[in-house]
Amino acid sequence: MLIEKSNEEMSITAQCEALDISRSNAYYTEQHTKHNHYVATLLLVRNVLSLRPFYGYCKAALEISQSYIPVTGKQTRRIMAKVGLKAIYPVLNLSKSWQEHMKHPYLLAGKEIRYPNQVWATDITYIKIAYGHMFLLAIIDVFSRKLLNWILTNSLDFQFFANCLCKTMDCYGVPAIFNTD
C-alpha cells in the first residue's frame, strides 16, 4: 500500500487526503483465517471421505481432529451440507417398490412343489461389517430347503453371481424353475 504508517512527517490522515482515499482503507487488513480454516477443513473432509466414503460427519470430524487440525462435528456437518457431501451407506426400506415399476405376478402361488430341483430360489442381502458392507447371494432348493450354494462379495458385479449360479447348475443340474425377487 502507498500509505506509510510509521511516517513522522505526514500523518495518516494527510496521506489519505493526498491520495484521495478514505482513512478506513489505510487501517483495513484482510483477515482470511476463517476462510482458510474453512477451505482446509473442506479439503480434509473430502480427503477422508474419498478414503472412507461410508463415514458420516461424526467419524470424519473425529479422524480430522485426531490426525490433522482440531475441528468439531458441527463444523464438519455444516461444511458437508454446504458442498453436498454425504456418507454412502445402505438405506432402509430397500424392499419398497417404486410406483412406476411394473409389478409382476408371483408365479409360484398355488403351484405344488413335489420334488427336489423343481424350484430354486435366490436372494441377495447385505451384511454390515466394521468398515462398510458385504453382499451375500444364496441359492436354495425350495422343496428340500437345502442351501445349494452361496457367495460373499464386496461388490454387486454380476459376474460373481453368474459364476455362482453356473457352479450350482454344474453340481445339481438345471432346475425347472429359478425364482428370484
Secondary structure, DSSP 8 states (H G I E B T S, - for coil): ----TT-SSS-HHHHHHHHT--HHHHH-----HHHHHHHHHHHHHHHHHHH-TT--HHHHHHHHHHHTS---HHHHHHHHHHHT-------S-TT---TTS-----TTTT----STTSEEEEEEEEEEETTEEEEEEEEEETTTTEEEEEEEESS--HHHHHHHHHHHHHHH---SEEE--
